[in-house]
Structures are given as C-alpha cells and as structure tokens.
Amino acid sequence: ILADLCKRPKIEKTRHYIKQDTHTWEIDVFEGDNRGLIVAEIELTAINEEFKRPAWLGQEVSDDERYYNVSLVKYPFKDW
C-alpha cells in the first residue's frame, strides 16, 4: 500500500547520526538523481542556541528551498 501512496520519483537517502556534545547531527547521504548531495541537520532549542560547528560542516542552506525534499523530487541535484 505504501509503495502505491509514495510519489515518484522517490527520495533515496541513507541517514546517519553523529552525536556531538549535547546534540545529534542527522546526516543524509542522497542516492539516485540526488547522488552526491549530503545534508547535515541539527535540532536546536532556540534560534540563537550555540553549538560547536564541526570542521566538515559546509554552508548554511536551511532557507534554500532547493534542498527541501519536495523540491529535490521535482528538481534533483543532478540537474543543478
């Protein structure tokens, strides 16, 4: 049933969790049409909450709609 309900193409990704201090980073490694895209996310309790930025962390993309899953279905990373 779920296979019939999921919109195509589907987002293919593997999620990894990295614990750092009191936070946990969620790292999504994309496959398929979004292969090569890696997105890291951290949940904060406040917009101004401080956290340690790991050396591997890239640019901030929270407000860039291209990175939303709904956008990645329509405009995959391979087409950027």
PERAQUI-V652365 format. One record per pair of residues at least 24 apart in sequence whose C-alpha atoms are under 10 Angstrom apart, sorted by the first residue. I is the first residue (numbers start at 1). J is the second residue. D is the distance in whole Angstrom. If there is no record, write none. Layout:
# PERAQUI-V652365
i: [I/I]
j: [J/J]
d: [D/D]
This chain:
# PERAQUI-V652365
i: [7/7/8/8/9/9/9/9/9/10/10/10/10/11/11/11/11/11/12/13/13/14/15/15/16/17/17/18/20/20/20/20/21/21/22/22/23/23/30/31/32/32/32/33/33/33/33/33/33/33/34/34/34/34/34/34/34/34/35/35/35/36/36/37/37/37/37/38/39]
j: [70/73/73/74/33/72/73/74/76/69/70/72/73/69/70/72/73/76/73/37/38/38/39/40/40/41/42/42/51/52/53/54/51/52/51/52/51/52/77/77/76/77/78/72/73/75/76/77/78/79/72/73/75/76/77/78/79/80/76/77/78/77/78/67/76/77/78/67/67]
d: [10/9/8/10/9/10/6/8/10/9/10/9/7/7/9/7/7/9/10/9/9/10/10/10/9/10/10/10/9/8/10/9/9/8/9/10/8/9/9/10/9/9/9/9/9/9/6/6/6/8/7/9/9/5/5/6/9/10/9/7/7/8/8/9/10/7/9/10/8]
